Amino acid sequence: MALNVNTVYTTVLSILNKEQRGYMTPDEFNKVATQVQLEIFESYFEDLNQYLRMPKTDEAFASRLDHIRDELQPFIVNGPASAVTGNVYTLPTSPEVYRLGSAFYEKVTGAPEIQIVSKREYHEQVLSPILQPTKNFPIATYSDNKLTVFPSVTTTPNVNDIGFNYIKKPDDPVWGFTVGAVGQYVYDPSPSASTQFSIDDSQQTEVILNILKYAGVIIRDPQIVQAAAQELAQNEANAKR
């Protein structure tokens, strides 16, 4: 279940206001929340690489590797290109591609995954009479959200010729509001005004602590920064024992 943006913001404000330490405006919160969500999202890939090198437990609900895969599952997208010019396929812009996983011919039975190579390797193989890519050994380069594939599928390319597997970028969280009778901010939960966190609500504690760390910088309170950083360090240490 996605993490509720109002729950996080009101919790952050409650902690900041408990000892009259300061205030975080909705605009400040939205910018910091976006940054924090991206940091946590990026950590999934680092944790995945680490847990892949560790022995996997067979105990139910205790596998960290399975947990990370579950966290990433809602962001995995399979789909065709959004446009094609010659052998250049443009990946979708909505949802935005965060990391490209794999590409493959959709209409070639038994064709292997398209190997994504550097531009130098691509040109070396395309120009080589011996290493020419084929539909049995296709290659491509990836740059600026475009995949240049060799060889082409047909003489009349179509967006459905190539399939993609990728990780989409999480939506930026937004705490939307209206202004009340006395000038106060009133939460507006409508989808047109607010956007919930994309990451799971199991990350609530980590999100709040990270936002508090930034909040301490904004209101110039080093005690909040230190307290939040220490709690995050302890939580990370406990998670990796």
Secondary structure, DSSP 8 states (H G I E B T S, - for coil): -B--HHHHHHHHHHHHHTTT-----HHHHHHHHHHHHHHHHHHHHHHHHHHHTS----STT--HHHHHHHHHGGGEEEEE-SEEETTEEE--TTTTEEEEEEEEESSSTT--EEEE--HHHHHHHHH-SSS--BTTB-EEEEETTEEEEES-S-SS--GGGEEEEEEE-----B--EEE-TTS-EEE--STTT-B--SSBGGGHHHHHHHHHHHHHHHTT-HHHHHHHHHHHHHHHHHHT-
